[in-house]
Amino acid sequence: MTDRAKGSRRSRSLVRVLFAFMLLLPVPATDAAQGCPMCRETAAFQKGRAVDSLKRGILVLAIPPTAVALGLIWVTWKRSDRFAADD
């Protein structure tokens, strides 16, 4: 096996490991945010419109990290195709 083939296999393996790691990132070990007493009490005493605003705020805060993660996955996927063409 040539050095180039070894490097290609290594890069594919690295891409697979990184992809698997990125899939596991959104899995929380615990729900730490739910344990915050101040946040829980504030949310519990809110009226209907404030609760809707809180839910929308959570959604808005989730969009940028999701977009970054999807962008990284897309770039990795596109670049892995380029390396596969070199074989």
PDB file as gemmi writes it, atoms N, CA and C in Angstrom:
CRYST1    1.000    1.000    1.000  90.00  90.00  90.00 P 1                      
ATOM      1  N   MET A   1       0.852  -1.171   0.000  1.00  0.00           N  
ATOM      2  CA  MET A   1       0.000   0.000   0.000  1.00  0.00           C  
ATOM      3  C   MET A   1       0.900   1.238   0.000  1.00  0.00           C  
ATOM      4  N   THR A   2       0.609   2.172  -0.864  1.00  0.00           N  
ATOM      5  CA  THR A   2       1.436   3.367  -0.966  1.00  0.00           C  
ATOM      6  C   THR A   2       1.095   4.347   0.142  1.00  0.00           C  
ATOM      7  N   ASP A   3       2.004   5.311   0.317  1.00  0.00           N  
ATOM      8  CA  ASP A   3       1.762   6.333   1.333  1.00  0.00           C  
ATOM      9  C   ASP A   3       0.524   7.156   1.010  1.00  0.00           C  
ATOM     10  N   ARG A   4       0.293   7.377  -0.275  1.00  0.00           N  
ATOM     11  CA  ARG A   4      -0.870   8.166  -0.687  1.00  0.00           C  
ATOM     12  C   ARG A   4      -2.178   7.438  -0.349  1.00  0.00           C  
ATOM     13  N   ALA A   5      -2.205   6.137  -0.578  1.00  0.00           N  
ATOM     14  CA  ALA A   5      -3.392   5.345  -0.253  1.00  0.00           C  
ATOM     15  C   ALA A   5      -3.630   5.321   1.249  1.00  0.00           C  
ATOM     16  N   LYS A   6      -2.545   5.218   2.023  1.00  0.00           N  
ATOM     17  CA  LYS A   6      -2.689   5.236   3.484  1.00  0.00           C  
ATOM     18  C   LYS A   6      -3.253   6.576   3.945  1.00  0.00           C  
ATOM     19  N   GLY A   7      -2.750   7.662   3.360  1.00  0.00           N  
ATOM     20  CA  GLY A   7      -3.242   8.991   3.726  1.00  0.00           C  
ATOM     21  C   GLY A   7      -4.703   9.171   3.360  1.00  0.00           C  
ATOM     22  N   SER A   8      -5.104   8.620   2.217  1.00  0.00           N  
ATOM     23  CA  SER A   8      -6.488   8.710   1.776  1.00  0.00           C  
ATOM     24  C   SER A   8      -7.407   7.933   2.724  1.00  0.00           C  
ATOM     25  N   ARG A   9      -6.984   6.739   3.101  1.00  0.00           N  
ATOM     26  CA  ARG A   9      -7.775   5.936   4.037  1.00  0.00           C  
ATOM     27  C   ARG A   9      -7.863   6.624   5.390  1.00  0.00           C  
ATOM     28  N   ARG A  10      -6.756   7.223   5.811  1.00  0.00           N  
ATOM     29  CA  ARG A  10      -6.719   7.928   7.086  1.00  0.00           C  
ATOM     30  C   ARG A  10      -7.662   9.120   7.065  1.00  0.00           C  
ATOM     31  N   SER A  11      -7.669   9.855   5.959  1.00  0.00           N  
ATOM     32  CA  SER A  11      -8.536  11.035   5.884  1.00  0.00           C  
ATOM     33  C   SER A  11     -10.007  10.631   5.863  1.00  0.00           C  
ATOM     34  N   ARG A  12     -10.327   9.531   5.161  1.00  0.00           N  
ATOM     35  CA  ARG A  12     -11.716   9.054   5.168  1.00  0.00           C  
ATOM     36  C   ARG A  12     -12.134   8.607   6.556  1.00  0.00           C  
ATOM     37  N   SER A  13     -11.228   7.949   7.249  1.00  0.00           N  
ATOM     38  CA  SER A  13     -11.538   7.509   8.612  1.00  0.00           C  
ATOM     39  C   SER A  13     -11.742   8.705   9.526  1.00  0.00           C  
ATOM     40  N   LEU A  14     -10.917   9.723   9.359  1.00  0.00           N  
ATOM     41  CA  LEU A  14     -11.045  10.925  10.171  1.00  0.00           C  
ATOM     42  C   LEU A  14     -12.375  11.615   9.906  1.00  0.00           C  
ATOM     43  N   VAL A  15     -12.769  11.688   8.652  1.00  0.00           N  
ATOM     44  CA  VAL A  15     -14.050  12.308   8.303  1.00  0.00           C  
ATOM     45  C   VAL A  15     -15.191  11.531   8.940  1.00  0.00           C  
ATOM     46  N   ARG A  16     -15.125  10.219   8.902  1.00  0.00           N  
ATOM     47  CA  ARG A  16     -16.187   9.398   9.510  1.00  0.00           C  
ATOM     48  C   ARG A  16     -16.250   9.598  11.021  1.00  0.00           C  
ATOM     49  N   VAL A  17     -15.102   9.648  11.663  1.00  0.00           N  
ATOM     50  CA  VAL A  17     -15.073   9.848  13.115  1.00  0.00           C  
ATOM     51  C   VAL A  17     -15.623  11.230  13.468  1.00  0.00           C  
ATOM     52  N   LEU A  18     -15.210  12.245  12.734  1.00  0.00           N  
ATOM     53  CA  LEU A  18     -15.710  13.595  12.996  1.00  0.00           C  
ATOM     54  C   LEU A  18     -17.210  13.682  12.761  1.00  0.00           C  
ATOM     55  N   PHE A  19     -17.696  13.029  11.718  1.00  0.00           N  
ATOM     56  CA  PHE A  19     -19.126  13.036  11.445  1.00  0.00           C  
ATOM     57  C   PHE A  19     -19.893  12.352  12.573  1.00  0.00           C  
ATOM     58  N   ALA A  20     -19.401  11.218  13.042  1.00  0.00           N  
ATOM     59  CA  ALA A  20     -20.056  10.510  14.146  1.00  0.00           C  
ATOM     60  C   ALA A  20     -20.038  11.365  15.410  1.00  0.00           C  
ATOM     61  N   PHE A  21     -18.921  12.033  15.655  1.00  0.00           N  
ATOM     62  CA  PHE A  21     -18.827  12.907  16.824  1.00  0.00           C  
ATOM     63  C   PHE A  21     -19.836  14.047  16.727  1.00  0.00           C  
ATOM     64  N   MET A  22     -19.973  14.631  15.549  1.00  0.00           N  
ATOM     65  CA  MET A  22     -20.917  15.734  15.370  1.00  0.00           C  
ATOM     66  C   MET A  22     -22.358  15.271  15.542  1.00  0.00           C  
ATOM     67  N   LEU A  23     -22.644  14.021  15.189  1.00  0.00           N  
ATOM     68  CA  LEU A  23     -23.982  13.500  15.405  1.00  0.00           C  
ATOM     69  C   LEU A  23     -24.291  13.330  16.889  1.00  0.00           C  
ATOM     70  N   LEU A  24     -23.260  13.052  17.671  1.00  0.00           N  
ATOM     71  CA  LEU A  24     -23.454  12.840  19.105  1.00  0.00           C  
ATOM     72  C   LEU A  24     -23.456  14.136  19.909  1.00  0.00           C  
ATOM     73  N   LEU A  25     -22.990  15.238  19.329  1.00  0.00           N  
ATOM     74  CA  LEU A  25     -22.931  16.502  20.061  1.00  0.00           C  
ATOM     75  C   LEU A  25     -24.275  16.968  20.605  1.00  0.00           C  
ATOM     76  N   PRO A  26     -25.370  16.878  19.851  1.00  0.00           N  
ATOM     77  CA  PRO A  26     -26.621  17.392  20.391  1.00  0.00           C  
ATOM     78  C   PRO A  26     -27.235  16.547  21.505  1.00  0.00           C  
ATOM     79  N   VAL A  27     -26.666  15.383  21.787  1.00  0.00           N  
ATOM     80  CA  VAL A  27     -27.211  14.516  22.826  1.00  0.00           C  
ATOM     81  C   VAL A  27     -26.702  15.007  24.180  1.00  0.00           C  
ATOM     82  N   PRO A  28     -27.575  15.570  25.004  1.00  0.00           N  
ATOM     83  CA  PRO A  28     -27.117  16.084  26.301  1.00  0.00           C  
ATOM     84  C   PRO A  28     -26.897  14.960  27.315  1.00  0.00           C  
ATOM     85  N   ALA A  29     -25.897  15.131  28.140  1.00  0.00           N  
ATOM     86  CA  ALA A  29     -25.654  14.160  29.206  1.00  0.00           C  
ATOM     87  C   ALA A  29     -26.748  14.282  30.266  1.00  0.00           C  
ATOM     88  N   THR A  30     -27.089  15.505  30.590  1.00  0.00           N  
ATOM     89  CA  THR A  30     -28.183  15.772  31.522  1.00  0.00           C  
ATOM     90  C   THR A  30     -28.899  17.027  31.060  1.00  0.00           C  
ATOM     91  N   ASP A  31     -30.061  17.235  31.571  1.00  0.00           N  
ATOM     92  CA  ASP A  31     -30.793  18.462  31.257  1.00  0.00           C  
ATOM     93  C   ASP A  31     -30.440  19.509  32.299  1.00  0.00           C  
ATOM     94  N   ALA A  32     -29.237  20.048  32.215  1.00  0.00           N  
ATOM     95  CA  ALA A  32     -28.744  20.989  33.214  1.00  0.00           C  
ATOM     96  C   ALA A  32     -29.568  22.266  33.250  1.00  0.00           C  
ATOM     97  N   ALA A  33     -30.064  22.719  32.103  1.00  0.00           N  
ATOM     98  CA  ALA A  33     -30.836  23.961  32.077  1.00  0.00           C  
ATOM     99  C   ALA A  33     -32.146  23.811  32.845  1.00  0.00           C  
ATOM    100  N   GLN A  34     -32.688  22.613  32.899  1.00  0.00           N  
ATOM    101  CA  GLN A  34     -33.934  22.395  33.626  1.00  0.00           C  
ATOM    102  C   GLN A  34     -33.716  22.414  35.134  1.00  0.00           C  
ATOM    103  N   GLY A  35     -32.478  22.306  35.566  1.00  0.00           N  
ATOM    104  CA  GLY A  35     -32.192  22.302  36.986  1.00  0.00           C  
ATOM    105  C   GLY A  35     -31.965  23.686  37.571  1.00  0.00           C  
ATOM    106  N   CYS A  36     -31.936  24.716  36.729  1.00  0.00           N  
ATOM    107  CA  CYS A  36     -31.718  26.075  37.205  1.00  0.00           C  
ATOM    108  C   CYS A  36     -32.978  26.564  37.917  1.00  0.00           C  
ATOM    109  N   PRO A  37     -32.941  26.753  39.227  1.00  0.00           N  
ATOM    110  CA  PRO A  37     -34.144  27.146  39.966  1.00  0.00           C  
ATOM    111  C   PRO A  37     -34.710  28.490  39.526  1.00  0.00           C  
ATOM    112  N   MET A  38     -33.850  29.456  39.269  1.00  0.00           N  
ATOM    113  CA  MET A  38     -34.341  30.777  38.885  1.00  0.00           C  
ATOM    114  C   MET A  38     -35.061  30.718  37.532  1.00  0.00           C  
ATOM    115  N   CYS A  39     -34.487  29.994  36.579  1.00  0.00           N  
ATOM    116  CA  CYS A  39     -35.118  29.877  35.262  1.00  0.00           C  
ATOM    117  C   CYS A  39     -36.452  29.139  35.364  1.00  0.00           C  
ATOM    118  N   ARG A  40     -36.463  28.063  36.127  1.00  0.00           N  
ATOM    119  CA  ARG A  40     -37.682  27.277  36.266  1.00  0.00           C  
ATOM    120  C   ARG A  40     -38.784  28.086  36.942  1.00  0.00           C  
ATOM    121  N   GLU A  41     -38.453  28.800  37.999  1.00  0.00           N  
ATOM    122  CA  GLU A  41     -39.453  29.605  38.712  1.00  0.00           C  
ATOM    123  C   GLU A  41     -39.966  30.766  37.853  1.00  0.00           C  
ATOM    124  N   THR A  42     -39.074  31.411  37.124  1.00  0.00           N  
ATOM    125  CA  THR A  42     -39.482  32.514  36.263  1.00  0.00           C  
ATOM    126  C   THR A  42     -40.422  32.029  35.180  1.00  0.00           C  
ATOM    127  N   ALA A  43     -40.104  30.904  34.567  1.00  0.00           N  
ATOM    128  CA  ALA A  43     -40.955  30.352  33.514  1.00  0.00           C  
ATOM    129  C   ALA A  43     -42.294  29.884  34.077  1.00  0.00           C  
ATOM    130  N   ALA A  44     -42.297  29.360  35.296  1.00  0.00           N  
ATOM    131  CA  ALA A  44     -43.528  28.849  35.888  1.00  0.00           C  
ATOM    132  C   ALA A  44     -44.533  29.965  36.185  1.00  0.00           C  
ATOM    133  N   PHE A  45     -44.049  31.162  36.495  1.00  0.00           N  
ATOM    134  CA  PHE A  45     -44.949  32.251  36.860  1.00  0.00           C  
ATOM    135  C   PHE A  45     -45.319  33.157  35.683  1.00  0.00           C  
ATOM    136  N   GLN A  46     -44.903  32.816  34.491  1.00  0.00           N  
ATOM    137  CA  GLN A  46     -45.221  33.633  33.325  1.00  0.00           C  
ATOM    138  C   GLN A  46     -46.650  33.370  32.864  1.00  0.00           C  
ATOM    139  N   LYS A  47     -47.238  34.391  32.259  1.00  0.00           N  
ATOM    140  CA  LYS A  47     -48.573  34.251  31.666  1.00  0.00           C  
ATOM    141  C   LYS A  47     -48.422  33.751  30.235  1.00  0.00           C  
ATOM    142  N   GLY A  48     -49.515  33.496  29.558  1.00  0.00           N  
ATOM    143  CA  GLY A  48     -49.532  32.885  28.226  1.00  0.00           C  
ATOM    144  C   GLY A  48     -48.639  33.542  27.202  1.00  0.00           C  
ATOM    145  N   ARG A  49     -48.737  34.876  27.054  1.00  0.00           N  
ATOM    146  CA  ARG A  49     -47.949  35.551  26.018  1.00  0.00           C  
ATOM    147  C   ARG A  49     -46.448  35.499  26.330  1.00  0.00           C  
ATOM    148  N   ALA A  50     -46.098  35.604  27.581  1.00  0.00           N  
ATOM    149  CA  ALA A  50     -44.688  35.551  27.965  1.00  0.00           C  
ATOM    150  C   ALA A  50     -44.120  34.150  27.727  1.00  0.00           C  
ATOM    151  N   VAL A  51     -44.910  33.131  27.967  1.00  0.00           N  
ATOM    152  CA  VAL A  51     -44.459  31.760  27.724  1.00  0.00           C  
ATOM    153  C   VAL A  51     -44.220  31.550  26.230  1.00  0.00           C  
ATOM    154  N   ASP A  52     -45.112  32.087  25.394  1.00  0.00           N  
ATOM    155  CA  ASP A  52     -44.909  31.976  23.943  1.00  0.00           C  
ATOM    156  C   ASP A  52     -43.631  32.685  23.518  1.00  0.00           C  
ATOM    157  N   SER A  53     -43.388  33.853  24.102  1.00  0.00           N  
ATOM    158  CA  SER A  53     -42.160  34.589  23.781  1.00  0.00           C  
ATOM    159  C   SER A  53     -40.924  33.811  24.224  1.00  0.00           C  
ATOM    160  N   LEU A  54     -40.991  33.183  25.374  1.00  0.00           N  
ATOM    161  CA  LEU A  54     -39.880  32.382  25.868  1.00  0.00           C  
ATOM    162  C   LEU A  54     -39.599  31.198  24.939  1.00  0.00           C  
ATOM    163  N   LYS A  55     -40.651  30.539  24.481  1.00  0.00           N  
ATOM    164  CA  LYS A  55     -40.491  29.414  23.555  1.00  0.00           C  
ATOM    165  C   LYS A  55     -39.890  29.875  22.230  1.00  0.00           C  
ATOM    166  N   ARG A  56     -40.336  31.027  21.727  1.00  0.00           N  
ATOM    167  CA  ARG A  56     -39.764  31.564  20.483  1.00  0.00           C  
ATOM    168  C   ARG A  56     -38.300  31.942  20.681  1.00  0.00           C  
ATOM    169  N   GLY A  57     -37.980  32.500  21.831  1.00  0.00           N  
ATOM    170  CA  GLY A  57     -36.594  32.865  22.114  1.00  0.00           C  
ATOM    171  C   GLY A  57     -35.674  31.658  22.124  1.00  0.00           C  
ATOM    172  N   ILE A  58     -36.138  30.577  22.698  1.00  0.00           N  
ATOM    173  CA  ILE A  58     -35.354  29.343  22.713  1.00  0.00           C  
ATOM    174  C   ILE A  58     -35.123  28.858  21.289  1.00  0.00           C  
ATOM    175  N   LEU A  59     -36.155  28.922  20.458  1.00  0.00           N  
ATOM    176  CA  LEU A  59     -36.018  28.502  19.064  1.00  0.00           C  
ATOM    177  C   LEU A  59     -35.032  29.390  18.310  1.00  0.00           C  
ATOM    178  N   VAL A  60     -35.129  30.698  18.515  1.00  0.00           N  
ATOM    179  CA  VAL A  60     -34.222  31.631  17.838  1.00  0.00           C  
ATOM    180  C   VAL A  60     -32.776  31.387  18.269  1.00  0.00           C  
ATOM    181  N   LEU A  61     -32.555  31.098  19.538  1.00  0.00           N  
ATOM    182  CA  LEU A  61     -31.201  30.834  20.021  1.00  0.00           C  
ATOM    183  C   LEU A  61     -30.645  29.492  19.514  1.00  0.00           C  
ATOM    184  N   ALA A  62     -31.516  28.583  19.107  1.00  0.00           N  
ATOM    185  CA  ALA A  62     -31.061  27.288  18.612  1.00  0.00           C  
ATOM    186  C   ALA A  62     -30.677  27.328  17.138  1.00  0.00           C  
ATOM    187  N   ILE A  63     -31.149  28.320  16.396  1.00  0.00           N  
ATOM    188  CA  ILE A  63     -30.916  28.362  14.948  1.00  0.00           C  
ATOM    189  C   ILE A  63     -29.436  28.552  14.588  1.00  0.00           C  
ATOM    190  N   PRO A  64     -28.694  29.529  15.140  1.00  0.00           N  
ATOM    191  CA  PRO A  64     -27.291  29.703  14.717  1.00  0.00           C  
ATOM    192  C   PRO A  64     -26.393  28.485  14.943  1.00  0.00           C  
ATOM    193  N   PRO A  65     -26.404  27.832  16.121  1.00  0.00           N  
ATOM    194  CA  PRO A  65     -25.533  26.657  16.256  1.00  0.00           C  
ATOM    195  C   PRO A  65     -25.928  25.515  15.323  1.00  0.00           C  
ATOM    196  N   THR A  66     -27.218  25.376  15.061  1.00  0.00           N  
ATOM    197  CA  THR A  66     -27.670  24.346  14.140  1.00  0.00           C  
ATOM    198  C   THR A  66     -27.165  24.640  12.727  1.00  0.00           C  
ATOM    199  N   ALA A  67     -27.243  25.905  12.325  1.00  0.00           N  
ATOM    200  CA  ALA A  67     -26.765  26.293  10.996  1.00  0.00           C  
ATOM    201  C   ALA A  67     -25.259  26.069  10.860  1.00  0.00           C  
ATOM    202  N   VAL A  68     -24.503  26.385  11.894  1.00  0.00           N  
ATOM    203  CA  VAL A  68     -23.051  26.173  11.857  1.00  0.00           C  
ATOM    204  C   VAL A  68     -22.742  24.685  11.749  1.00  0.00           C  
ATOM    205  N   ALA A  69     -23.407  23.863  12.533  1.00  0.00           N  
ATOM    206  CA  ALA A  69     -23.160  22.421  12.501  1.00  0.00           C  
ATOM    207  C   ALA A  69     -23.510  21.841  11.133  1.00  0.00           C  
ATOM    208  N   LEU A  70     -24.648  22.251  10.572  1.00  0.00           N  
ATOM    209  CA  LEU A  70     -25.024  21.760   9.252  1.00  0.00           C  
ATOM    210  C   LEU A  70     -24.046  22.232   8.183  1.00  0.00           C  
ATOM    211  N   GLY A  71     -23.550  23.454   8.316  1.00  0.00           N  
ATOM    212  CA  GLY A  71     -22.554  23.971   7.380  1.00  0.00           C  
ATOM    213  C   GLY A  71     -21.263  23.170   7.429  1.00  0.00           C  
ATOM    214  N   LEU A  72     -20.809  22.839   8.628  1.00  0.00           N  
ATOM    215  CA  LEU A  72     -19.600  22.029   8.772  1.00  0.00           C  
ATOM    216  C   LEU A  72     -19.781  20.628   8.196  1.00  0.00           C  
ATOM    217  N   ILE A  73     -20.940  20.054   8.422  1.00  0.00           N  
ATOM    218  CA  ILE A  73     -21.226  18.729   7.857  1.00  0.00           C  
ATOM    219  C   ILE A  73     -21.217  18.805   6.332  1.00  0.00           C  
ATOM    220  N   TRP A  74     -21.826  19.826   5.773  1.00  0.00           N  
ATOM    221  CA  TRP A  74     -21.886  19.988   4.318  1.00  0.00           C  
ATOM    222  C   TRP A  74     -20.484  20.155   3.726  1.00  0.00           C  
ATOM    223  N   VAL A  75     -19.668  21.021   4.345  1.00  0.00           N  
ATOM    224  CA  VAL A  75     -18.306  21.244   3.842  1.00  0.00           C  
ATOM    225  C   VAL A  75     -17.487  19.957   3.925  1.00  0.00           C  
ATOM    226  N   THR A  76     -17.606  19.231   5.026  1.00  0.00           N  
ATOM    227  CA  THR A  76     -16.887  17.970   5.182  1.00  0.00           C  
ATOM    228  C   THR A  76     -17.320  16.966   4.125  1.00  0.00           C  
ATOM    229  N   TRP A  77     -18.612  16.893   3.868  1.00  0.00           N  
ATOM    230  CA  TRP A  77     -19.143  15.971   2.874  1.00  0.00           C  
ATOM    231  C   TRP A  77     -18.630  16.328   1.479  1.00  0.00           C  
ATOM    232  N   LYS A  78     -18.644  17.609   1.139  1.00  0.00           N  
ATOM    233  CA  LYS A  78     -18.168  18.041  -0.178  1.00  0.00           C  
ATOM    234  C   LYS A  78     -16.669  17.766  -0.343  1.00  0.00           C  
ATOM    235  N   ARG A  79     -15.909  18.019   0.682  1.00  0.00           N  
ATOM    236  CA  ARG A  79     -14.461  17.799   0.597  1.00  0.00           C  
ATOM    237  C   ARG A  79     -14.120  16.319   0.567  1.00  0.00           C  
ATOM    238  N   SER A  80     -14.928  15.479   1.198  1.00  0.00           N  
ATOM    239  CA  SER A  80     -14.649  14.045   1.155  1.00  0.00           C  
ATOM    240  C   SER A  80     -14.847  13.513  -0.257  1.00  0.00           C  
ATOM    241  N   ASP A  81     -15.781  14.079  -1.010  1.00  0.00           N  
ATOM    242  CA  ASP A  81     -15.961  13.694  -2.409  1.00  0.00           C  
ATOM    243  C   ASP A  81     -14.733  14.050  -3.229  1.00  0.00           C  
ATOM    244  N   ARG A  82     -14.131  15.185  -2.935  1.00  0.00           N  
ATOM    245  CA  ARG A  82     -12.949  15.616  -3.675  1.00  0.00           C  
ATOM    246  C   ARG A  82     -11.781  14.664  -3.431  1.00  0.00           C  
ATOM    247  N   PHE A  83     -11.620  14.188  -2.196  1.00  0.00           N  
ATOM    248  CA  PHE A  83     -10.543  13.256  -1.892  1.00  0.00           C  
ATOM    249  C   PHE A  83     -10.812  11.891  -2.518  1.00  0.00           C  
ATOM    250  N   ALA A  84     -12.060  11.495  -2.610  1.00  0.00           N  
ATOM    251  CA  ALA A  84     -12.401  10.205  -3.202  1.00  0.00           C  
ATOM    252  C   ALA A  84     -12.069  10.200  -4.696  1.00  0.00           C  
ATOM    253  N   ALA A  85     -12.146  11.351  -5.361  1.00  0.00           N  
ATOM    254  CA  ALA A  85     -11.855  11.448  -6.783  1.00  0.00           C  
ATOM    255  C   ALA A  85     -10.367  11.280  -7.062  1.00  0.00           C  
ATOM    256  N   ASP A  86      -9.499  11.515  -6.052  1.00  0.00           N  
ATOM    257  CA  ASP A  86      -8.057  11.405  -6.224  1.00  0.00           C  
ATOM    258  C   ASP A  86      -7.571   9.954  -6.272  1.00  0.00           C  
ATOM    259  N   ASP A  87      -8.399   9.024  -5.843  1.00  0.00           N  
ATOM    260  CA  ASP A  87      -7.966   7.611  -5.782  1.00  0.00           C  
ATOM    261  C   ASP A  87      -7.694   7.048  -7.122  1.00  0.00           C  
TER     262      ASP A  87                                                      
END                                                                             
